[in-house]
Amino acid sequence: MMDLLTIVPAAFLASIWDWFALAEDGSVTFGWALGRLLLLLLIVHIILILSALMVWAERRVSAWMQDRLGPNRVGPEGLLQPLADLGKFMFKEDVIPKHVNKWMYTLAPAITVVPAMIMFAVIPYTGTVDEEGVATSWQIANLDIGALYVLAVAGLGVYGITLGGWASNSKYSLLGGVRASAQMISYELSLGLAIVPVILMTGSLNLGDMVNWQSQNGWLILTQPLAFFVFLTSSYAETNRLPFDMPESETELVAGYHTEYSSMKFALFFMAEYTAMAVGAALAVTLFLGGWTFFGLEKIHWTVGVLIFSVKVLFFMFAFIWVRWTIPRFRYDQLMRLGWAIFLPLMLVNIMMTAGALALGWSWLLWILPVALLGTAFFVAWLGWKRDEDRYQPLPTSPPAGGEA
């Protein structure tokens, strides 16, 4: 009887799994298409929930850093505050100023949020590992050109911001849209060039193949720390987060490209920002930190891979908030100089060094840059400590005689 109870559920689950799989000849079946649709809806809902939680985390983390309380009234620890905000946005009057281009004004928020969501289609969130240690990633769409897909779609989001700024027919909004365009062009180059060394080393544009390569050869952050740093910094610039929030810049442009927006249209712009943060974090994890793998723990079960991937992504999303409340905003000329005069040449040199090391078979050459960067960091830290030591003047042990200051 016990054997029957254990066999029947297993057989039932296996039949359901087979029904959602492709046909034996590899053709698409109705069950496979339905399964992909359900998975797509699940991931979209997870993204929406994560965006809401990030709004709460943004306030709580900033309050913690500034020794404040933050939202703590609606729900336990203020966790239901995003629901209150959603109700506010849904029932708030949707004002459309008379001077705007209504079609573009209405369409711009959707153009911003959709590209951020569809980039999740190629990101491997978990998978399985066979006995030979080969990792097979699971994605909604297993594209062989996944990296190119990400770069192509990432550039579409700025159209919504630019159109929103232009369609608002406001000088502040237009300046925000123009700044976003210039910023995207500047840092999209560095972002793309930071991925090139990863492609050279893994020999594939498929994000799942990159995860498999790192599971067998080690995380790429070890041999490509500069590419990782530039990629992460460019992700901050692409998502218009501090210290790169020039398109919004409250002290100069009121609110930038969304100055004239209200209600759910305003909320969509924020949803796009937090979704893009999640995408940037997921890509950083996939490209440089082994994706859903972690020193063999992913072999236990595919759910462990989901947990590993989620923890890594949440850490980088915390880093987005951490950086925002730590580093002040750059000047616009500093922002442009960083992208064109520093990041771009560094990435070109990094690509040439990586390509030369792989072509000549000099694996030691790949470690020159990490060691040089580490040595430079220690040297700069020593210079800072030495400067502070030279400037330090101990207070006198007793006040000066005669009451003189």
Buried (B, 14 or more C-beta within 10 A) or exposed (E): EEEEEEEEEEEEEEEEEEEBEEEEEEEEBEBBEEBBEEBBEEBBEBBBEBBBBBBBBBBBBBBEEEEEEBBBEBBEEBBBBBEBBBEEBEEEEBEBEEEBBEEBBBBBBEBBBBBBBBBBBBBBBBBBBEEEEEBBBBBBEBBEEBBBBBBEBBBBBBBBBBBBBBBBBBEBBBBBBBBBBBBBEBBBBBBBBBBBBBBBBBEBBBBBBBBBBBBEEEBBBBBBBBBBBBBBBBBBBBBBBBBBBBBBBEEBBBBBBBBBBBBBBBBBBBBBBBBBBBBBBBBBBBBBBBBBBBEEEBBEEBEBBBBBBBEBBBBBBBBBBBBBBEEEBBEBEEBBBBBBEEBBEBBEEBBEBBBEBBEEEEEEBBEEBBEEEEEEEEEEEEEEEEEEEEEEEEEEEEEEEEEEE
